[in-house]
Amino acid sequence: MSLKSIPSNPAFPLSQSHDAQNTVSTSASGPHIPAEFEQTLTLLTSHRSVLGYLLLSRSQPVTIIRHSGVVFEGEQGRKYAQAVGRIVESVQTGLEEVAGDSTDTDEIRFMRIRTKRHEIMISPNERFLLAVLHDPAT
């Protein structure tokens, strides 16, 4: 699967109608998502190997703003959301430790993690995390 249609560092200006920390639904009252990004999400969900996606807040605790796919329903979705948040936080902390006293700290643009069963791709920006779960065997 190619994710060329997903920007490696989403520069989409998502404006929030209310605080992301309290957003857990996918209702119209959530953040405004530009049409171009909506099309990308639709394209993702139509690909047969994609099991779903999570759009998460960067606030602590990480919350689900929007999701697609049965795998991210209910408690399982919350577990994935927390795991993605911890992964991104751990890697960013590691990058800061490597930088040491340098003021030029690197930041994550895109992460691809392959496990025995799945592959999860994470694309963070300043306010949001986009995580896509995909079955590489399909």
Secondary structure, 3 states (H helix, E strand, C coil): CCCCCCCCCCCCCCECCCCHHHCCCCCCCCCECCHHHHHHHHHHHHCCCEEEEEEEECCCCCCEEEEECHHHCHHHHHHHHHHHHHHHHHHHHHHHHHHCCCCCCCCCCCEEEECCCCEEEEEECCCEEEEEEECCCC
